[in-house]
């Protein structure tokens, strides 16, 4: 899989059933919290949730 870029892998995964995609635009902020873990990121960023 090393021959594929991260962008190519992300694009392919985002098409799959069970994958939810969130596109965070420039200067937007998002905070993800789960239990005791938390992270904050500023766009542009794409977040994928894989439920497969």
Biotite code that builds the C-alpha atoms (Angstrom):
import biotite.structure as struc

atoms = struc.array([
    struc.Atom([0.000, 0.000, 0.000], chain_id="A", res_id=1, res_name="UNK", atom_name="CA", element="C"),
    struc.Atom([3.042, 2.245, 0.115], chain_id="A", res_id=2, res_name="UNK", atom_name="CA", element="C"),
    struc.Atom([2.524, 3.105, -3.547], chain_id="A", res_id=3, res_name="UNK", atom_name="CA", element="C"),
    struc.Atom([-0.665, 5.049, -2.682], chain_id="A", res_id=4, res_name="UNK", atom_name="CA", element="C"),
    struc.Atom([-0.703, 8.558, -1.261], chain_id="A", res_id=5, res_name="UNK", atom_name="CA", element="C"),
    struc.Atom([-2.602, 9.337, 1.914], chain_id="A", res_id=6, res_name="UNK", atom_name="CA", element="C"),
    struc.Atom([-4.984, 11.456, -0.187], chain_id="A", res_id=7, res_name="UNK", atom_name="CA", element="C"),
    struc.Atom([-5.711, 8.476, -2.467], chain_id="A", res_id=8, res_name="UNK", atom_name="CA", element="C"),
    struc.Atom([-6.330, 6.154, 0.474], chain_id="A", res_id=9, res_name="UNK", atom_name="CA", element="C"),
    struc.Atom([-8.583, 8.708, 2.162], chain_id="A", res_id=10, res_name="UNK", atom_name="CA", element="C"),
    struc.Atom([-10.587, 9.250, -1.017], chain_id="A", res_id=11, res_name="UNK", atom_name="CA", element="C"),
    struc.Atom([-11.108, 5.507, -1.481], chain_id="A", res_id=12, res_name="UNK", atom_name="CA", element="C"),
    struc.Atom([-12.082, 4.918, 2.150], chain_id="A", res_id=13, res_name="UNK", atom_name="CA", element="C"),
    struc.Atom([-14.578, 7.807, 2.090], chain_id="A", res_id=14, res_name="UNK", atom_name="CA", element="C"),
    struc.Atom([-16.533, 5.981, -0.667], chain_id="A", res_id=15, res_name="UNK", atom_name="CA", element="C"),
    struc.Atom([-17.010, 2.833, 1.409], chain_id="A", res_id=16, res_name="UNK", atom_name="CA", element="C"),
    struc.Atom([-20.153, 1.742, 3.226], chain_id="A", res_id=17, res_name="UNK", atom_name="CA", element="C"),
    struc.Atom([-19.731, 2.193, 6.956], chain_id="A", res_id=18, res_name="UNK", atom_name="CA", element="C"),
    struc.Atom([-17.402, 5.181, 6.621], chain_id="A", res_id=19, res_name="UNK", atom_name="CA", element="C"),
    struc.Atom([-18.676, 8.623, 7.604], chain_id="A", res_id=20, res_name="UNK", atom_name="CA", element="C"),
    struc.Atom([-16.696, 11.654, 6.423], chain_id="A", res_id=21, res_name="UNK", atom_name="CA", element="C"),
    struc.Atom([-16.488, 15.107, 7.971], chain_id="A", res_id=22, res_name="UNK", atom_name="CA", element="C"),
    struc.Atom([-14.763, 17.901, 6.028], chain_id="A", res_id=23, res_name="UNK", atom_name="CA", element="C"),
    struc.Atom([-13.568, 20.706, 8.300], chain_id="A", res_id=24, res_name="UNK", atom_name="CA", element="C"),
    struc.Atom([-12.913, 23.913, 6.379], chain_id="A", res_id=25, res_name="UNK", atom_name="CA", element="C"),
    struc.Atom([-10.086, 26.412, 6.759], chain_id="A", res_id=26, res_name="UNK", atom_name="CA", element="C"),
    struc.Atom([-10.152, 28.219, 10.110], chain_id="A", res_id=27, res_name="UNK", atom_name="CA", element="C"),
    struc.Atom([-12.920, 25.971, 11.483], chain_id="A", res_id=28, res_name="UNK", atom_name="CA", element="C"),
    struc.Atom([-12.143, 24.123, 14.696], chain_id="A", res_id=29, res_name="UNK", atom_name="CA", element="C"),
    struc.Atom([-13.403, 20.776, 15.918], chain_id="A", res_id=30, res_name="UNK", atom_name="CA", element="C"),
    struc.Atom([-12.998, 19.002, 19.241], chain_id="A", res_id=31, res_name="UNK", atom_name="CA", element="C"),
    struc.Atom([-13.301, 15.221, 19.510], chain_id="A", res_id=32, res_name="UNK", atom_name="CA", element="C"),
    struc.Atom([-13.824, 13.753, 22.973], chain_id="A", res_id=33, res_name="UNK", atom_name="CA", element="C"),
    struc.Atom([-14.099, 10.090, 23.967], chain_id="A", res_id=34, res_name="UNK", atom_name="CA", element="C"),
    struc.Atom([-14.012, 9.120, 27.609], chain_id="A", res_id=35, res_name="UNK", atom_name="CA", element="C"),
    struc.Atom([-10.760, 10.497, 29.049], chain_id="A", res_id=36, res_name="UNK", atom_name="CA", element="C"),
    struc.Atom([-9.221, 11.304, 25.649], chain_id="A", res_id=37, res_name="UNK", atom_name="CA", element="C"),
    struc.Atom([-9.712, 14.599, 23.820], chain_id="A", res_id=38, res_name="UNK", atom_name="CA", element="C"),
    struc.Atom([-8.153, 16.351, 20.832], chain_id="A", res_id=39, res_name="UNK", atom_name="CA", element="C"),
    struc.Atom([-8.760, 19.654, 19.080], chain_id="A", res_id=40, res_name="UNK", atom_name="CA", element="C"),
    struc.Atom([-7.859, 20.350, 15.447], chain_id="A", res_id=41, res_name="UNK", atom_name="CA", element="C"),
    struc.Atom([-8.184, 23.299, 13.097], chain_id="A", res_id=42, res_name="UNK", atom_name="CA", element="C"),
    struc.Atom([-9.026, 22.868, 9.413], chain_id="A", res_id=43, res_name="UNK", atom_name="CA", element="C"),
    struc.Atom([-8.584, 22.198, 6.722], chain_id="A", res_id=44, res_name="UNK", atom_name="CA", element="C"),
    struc.Atom([-8.891, 18.571, 7.765], chain_id="A", res_id=45, res_name="UNK", atom_name="CA", element="C"),
    struc.Atom([-10.915, 15.495, 6.825], chain_id="A", res_id=46, res_name="UNK", atom_name="CA", element="C"),
    struc.Atom([-12.103, 13.183, 9.570], chain_id="A", res_id=47, res_name="UNK", atom_name="CA", element="C"),
    struc.Atom([-13.169, 9.628, 8.733], chain_id="A", res_id=48, res_name="UNK", atom_name="CA", element="C"),
    struc.Atom([-15.131, 7.369, 11.068], chain_id="A", res_id=49, res_name="UNK", atom_name="CA", element="C"),
    struc.Atom([-14.832, 3.725, 10.041], chain_id="A", res_id=50, res_name="UNK", atom_name="CA", element="C"),
    struc.Atom([-17.569, 1.502, 11.491], chain_id="A", res_id=51, res_name="UNK", atom_name="CA", element="C"),
    struc.Atom([-16.525, -1.580, 9.540], chain_id="A", res_id=52, res_name="UNK", atom_name="CA", element="C"),
])
